[in-house]
């Protein structure tokens, strides 16, 4: 249920950042971490000039920003903050 709620919220968002030919840079990761901390949900667009595998890049970004990919439509990926599970 949580994922569906986040996906519904993501439809209303505009991509907050774009990844182009320069690829995944430390500055990009730093900014995404800051945005994710504040917004809890961010949308990222991969431009046509990005030559690498977008799915693999999104997984790498999610790992580096301590988030998860909750939606992927075309060149747009939505990341959410990982939830802590209490046992």
C-alpha positions in Angstrom: 0.0 0.0 0.0 2.8 2.4 0.8 4.3 2.2 -2.7 1.0 2.9 -4.4 0.5 6.0 -2.2 4.0 7.3 -3.1 3.4 6.6 -6.8 0.2 8.6 -6.6 2.0 11.6 -5.0 4.8 11.3 -7.6 2.4 11.9 -10.5 2.0 15.5 -9.4 5.8 16.2 -9.1 7.9 17.7 -11.8 11.5 16.3 -12.3 13.7 18.2 -9.8 16.9 17.3 -11.5 18.2 16.0 -14.8 21.1 13.7 -15.6 22.9 14.3 -18.9 26.1 13.4 -20.6 28.2 14.2 -17.5 26.5 11.3 -15.8 26.4 10.6 -12.1 28.7 13.1 -10.4 29.4 13.7 -6.7 27.6 17.0 -6.9 24.5 15.3 -8.3 24.5 12.7 -5.4 25.0 15.4 -2.8 22.1 17.5 -4.2 19.8 14.4 -4.4 20.6 13.5 -0.8 19.7 17.0 0.3 16.4 17.0 -1.6 15.5 13.5 -0.5 16.0 14.6 3.1 13.6 17.5 2.8 11.0 16.2 0.3 11.1 12.4 1.0 10.1 11.9 -2.7 12.0 13.2 -5.8 11.7 12.7 -9.5 14.8 12.5 -11.7 14.9 12.6 -15.5 17.6 11.0 -17.6 18.3 13.0 -20.7 18.8 11.4 -24.2 22.5 12.4 -24.0 22.9 10.0 -21.1 24.5 7.0 -22.8 24.7 4.4 -20.0 22.1 1.9 -18.9 19.4 4.0 -17.1 18.1 1.2 -15.0 21.6 0.3 -13.6 22.3 4.0 -13.1 19.1 4.5 -11.1 19.9 1.5 -8.9 23.4 3.0 -8.3 21.9 6.4 -7.4 19.4 4.8 -5.1 22.1 3.0 -3.3 24.3 6.1 -2.9 21.4 8.3 -1.7 20.0 5.6 0.7 16.7 5.5 -1.2 14.7 3.2 -3.4 13.3 3.5 -6.9 9.5 3.4 -6.6 8.5 4.2 -10.1 10.1 4.2 -13.6 8.3 5.6 -16.7 10.5 6.1 -19.8 13.4 8.2 -18.8 11.9 9.4 -15.5 12.6 7.7 -12.2 11.0 8.4 -8.8 13.1 7.9 -5.7 11.7 7.7 -2.1 13.5 7.6 1.2 14.1 4.1 2.6 11.8 3.3 5.5 13.2 1.9 8.6 11.5 -1.3 9.7 11.1 -1.9 13.4 11.1 -5.5 14.5 
